[in-house]
Amino acid sequence: MSAVRVVLADDDPLVRTGLRMILDGAPEVEVVGEASDGQEAVDLAVRTAPDVVLMDIRMPRMDGLAATRRLRERCPAVRTVILTTFDTDESVLTALRYGAVGYLLKDTPPAELVLAVQRSARGEPSLSSRVTTRLISAVTATADDSRRRAARTLLSRLTGREREVAAAIAEGLTNAEIAEALAMGLATVKTHVGSVFAKLEVSNRVQVARHVHEAGPPPGC
């Protein structure tokens, strides 16, 4: 298996040094470059084609959110993971809307950070638990009746088993974890996940989670 190639984007050289030590010390992870601002991160990603960019938000010239949106436009195969001290509702939702597959806080333990990078390289979302709580709260607080009805209409397309898989995705479970939780084979889980994506007309697991949370519990619960 080839190493996950990572670009670090943070205006603090001490932070970048610490991140490089953590990631370079992990198996099958390789730091291929460092950037001190958003524009430099985009340019570096274009040149090196990494699997993942770990992106701070507060940076000069171009902030991490703008850089995330630019990366999605110029390098759609590159996965962007926000790594920051800021967990406001606005920054989390904006990052996900701009294409980030992960949103981690800088107090994330090293082992979890490595795991998040590896998962993000596979396109799986990685959200700090505190961020997940804020995201769910924000979505719940802002979902009006029309959005809830629309989400429930979409979810009504799913079979009972697909609804269970969608709910598991919304909880942040990987395919392997879903297989264990629902007593299914991994191949069957992948088939159900593909069907969920198609029926909900989404392209990633974060969007599935958004629909599930917007729909809320079934009427009568």
N, C-alpha and C positions, 0 to 999 in steps of 0.2 A: 504494500500500500504506500503510495507516495505521500510525502509530508504535506501538511496543510501550510500553505504559504501565507504569511501575515504581514501587513503593513501597519505600523503604529503611527497614529496622528495625535499629537498632544504638544502644546507649546511649552510644557515644562520638561526640560531635559532629564531631570531626576526621575520623573514619572516614567518617561520612555525607557530609561536605564533599568528601572525596577521591572517594568513589563517585559523587557527583552530578557532579563535574567530568568523570570518565571517561565516564559514561553520557550526560550532556547533550551531550557533545562528539561522540557517535557518531550517525551518520545513522539515522533511523527508530527512535530510542529517546528516551523522554521520562520524566523523573522527575516524578511527580505528587504526591508527598508523602513526609514523613519521620516516623518514629516512634522514640521512645527506649526503648520497652519492648514486650513482647509484647501486652499488652492494648491499648495504643495502636495497634499494628500491625493487630490484628484490627478495631478500631473504624474505623480509617482505610480499610482495605480494603472494609469494608461500605459506607462512604460514597462511595468513589471508584471502586470496581470496577476495579482495575488488572488487567493481564494477568499480572504477575509481582510477587511480594514477595521481596526479598532479605533474608533473616532471619538475624540473629546468634543464637547459642544462649544465652550468658550475659547475661541482661538482668534488671532488677528487675521486681517485680510478677508478671509472667508470663514464663517463659523461652521461647526460640524453639521448643523442641520442643512444649511445650504449646500455644503459639500456632499452630503448624503444624497440630496436630490440630483445634484450634478452627476454623481457616480452612477445613479440608476439610469440616467440618460446616456452616458458615455460608455459605461462598462456594466451592462446589466447582469453579467455573470458573476460580478464581484459582490460578495455579501458584506454589508456594512453592519457593524455592531457598535452602538453608542456605549461609551464607557465614561461616566461623568459623575460629578457629585450632585447634580441637579435632577430632581425627580418630580418636578411640577407636572400637573396634568397636561398643560399646554405643550411642554417640551416632549413628553412621552408620546402624546397623540400625533404631534407634528412629525416626530422622527419616524413613527410607523407609517404615517401617510406618505412620507417622502421615500419610503422603501427600505428602512432599516429592518433587519430580521431579528435584532436583539437590542436590548436596552439594559445595561448593567451599571451598578453603582461601584465607585472605586473602593468600597469596603468589601467587595466580593472576595472571598477566600481564594488563594492561588489555585487550588485544585478545581474549584468550581469555575474559575476563569478559563482554565485550560479546557475543561469539558465543554464550556459554552462555545469556545472557539471551534472545537471539533464538530459540535452539533451544528453551529451556524454554517460551517463549510458544506454541510449536507443539506442546507436549506431549512433546518429545523429552528424554530424560534427559541430565543434564550432571553428570559426576562427575570430580573431580580424579584424575589418574593414581594418586596415592598412595592416595586413598580407594578407587579401584577395586581396587587390589591388596589392601588390607585387607579389603574386602568379600568378594572371592573367597576369601581365606584364611579369613575367619570362617565363611563358608558351608560351605567344604570341611571345616573342622575340626568343625563342629557337625552336619553332615548324617549322621544315622545310617542304618542299612540300610533301615529302613522308608521314610524320606523319599527315599532314593535310588531304591528300587523304585517309589515313587509317581511320582517325576519321570520315570523311564524309561518307565513305563506311559503317562503323558501324551504323551511325545515319540514313542512308538510309533504314535500316531494320525497323525503327520505323514508326508507323502510325502518322498522323498529330497530333492527341491528345497526343500520347506518346512523340512526339517532344516537345509539349508545356510543358508537365510534366518534361521532361528532362531539358528544359531551366529553369524552375522554381527551380528545384533541384540545378542547377548551380548557381542560384542567392542566394542560402542558405535558401530557404523557407522550413518550416516543412510541413508535410503532411496536418495538419490542415490549414496552411496558403495557401497551394496550392489549397485545396478544396474551400476556400473562394475566392481566386483570379480567379479560373477557373470555379466557380459555379458548383462544382461537390460534390457528397457525399464523405465522408471520406473513406468509404469502396471501392468506385470506384477508388479513388486516390491510395489507397494501392494496388489495383489490377494493375493499370497502372505502379506504381513504380516497382512492382515485374516483370512485363513484360519488362520494360526498363532494369532492372538489367540483366535479362536472355538474351535479345537480344544483349546487349552491352557486355555481358560476363564479368560483374564486380560484386564485392561483397559489395561495399559501395558507398555512395553518393559522396564522394570526387572524386572517379574514374569517375563517371558520369560527374561531373563538368569538370574534366580534358578533357574528350572527347569532350564535348560541346565547351570548349574554344579553344581546338586545331583545331576543325573543322572550327571555325570562322564563319562569316556571310555567308549565302548562296550566291553562285556565282551571280553576277549582282547587289548585294546590295551595 
